[in-house]
Amino acid sequence: MINNIGSSSVSFVPQQSSQAAKLTTEQSDFVKETLAQFDAENLTSDDAQSIQAAFKEQGIEPTKELADLMGELEFDAKSIGDAGRAEGQRPPPPPQNSLESVDTDEVVSYLDELLTEYSNQLSDEDKESILASVQEKLGLSEGDSLLNVTA
């Protein structure tokens, strides 16, 4: 099964969820045009609500890509989200492609397939390197197992 995994001849690229749609050029331009109408240093909660409403009307969802673009324009997406939310209203749930929604059985199965396919091409050093990368990504210590086998 999964004993050691390493990384020089294998590239592990996570699949992007289709639900986390990328901003189109038109949407990016719209974000820039909309934010140009406001002063990032003096935003009111009404301003934040206007920005949110404009984005929503254009089908622009809050994503990391949007937050990064807003940051480039010197606007803080989180502050705008918080300021535009009615008092007592909860923030939106995390995107579906967050770590909490990852199917670990599917990930383990995929890693097992990769190991089976490439194990004869990988050195023990490569396998150790991949294992260390996976453990780091999952927040595990060196001795921790990738699998929980308790009943």
QUIWOQUI-V570149 format. One record per backbone hydrogen bond with DSSP energy under -1.0 kcal/mol. CO is the residue of the C=O (numbers start at 1). NH is the residue of the N-H. If there is no record, write none. Layout:
co = [CO | CO]
nh = [NH | NH]
This chain:
co = [5 | 19 | 24 | 25 | 26 | 27 | 28 | 29 | 30 | 31 | 32 | 34 | 35 | 39 | 44 | 45 | 46 | 47 | 48 | 49 | 50 | 51 | 52 | 53 | 54 | 55 | 56 | 63 | 64 | 65 | 66 | 67 | 68 | 69 | 70 | 71 | 76 | 77 | 78 | 79 | 80 | 86 | 95 | 98 | 99 | 102 | 103 | 104 | 105 | 106 | 107 | 108 | 109 | 110 | 111 | 112 | 113 | 114 | 115 | 118 | 123 | 124 | 125 | 126 | 127 | 127 | 128 | 129 | 130 | 131 | 132 | 133 | 134 | 135 | 136 | 141]
nh = [131 | 21 | 28 | 29 | 30 | 31 | 32 | 33 | 34 | 35 | 36 | 37 | 38 | 42 | 48 | 49 | 50 | 51 | 52 | 53 | 54 | 55 | 56 | 57 | 58 | 60 | 59 | 67 | 68 | 69 | 70 | 71 | 72 | 73 | 75 | 74 | 80 | 81 | 82 | 83 | 84 | 89 | 98 | 101 | 102 | 104 | 107 | 108 | 109 | 110 | 111 | 112 | 113 | 114 | 115 | 116 | 117 | 118 | 119 | 121 | 127 | 128 | 129 | 130 | 5 | 131 | 132 | 133 | 134 | 135 | 136 | 137 | 138 | 140 | 139 | 144]
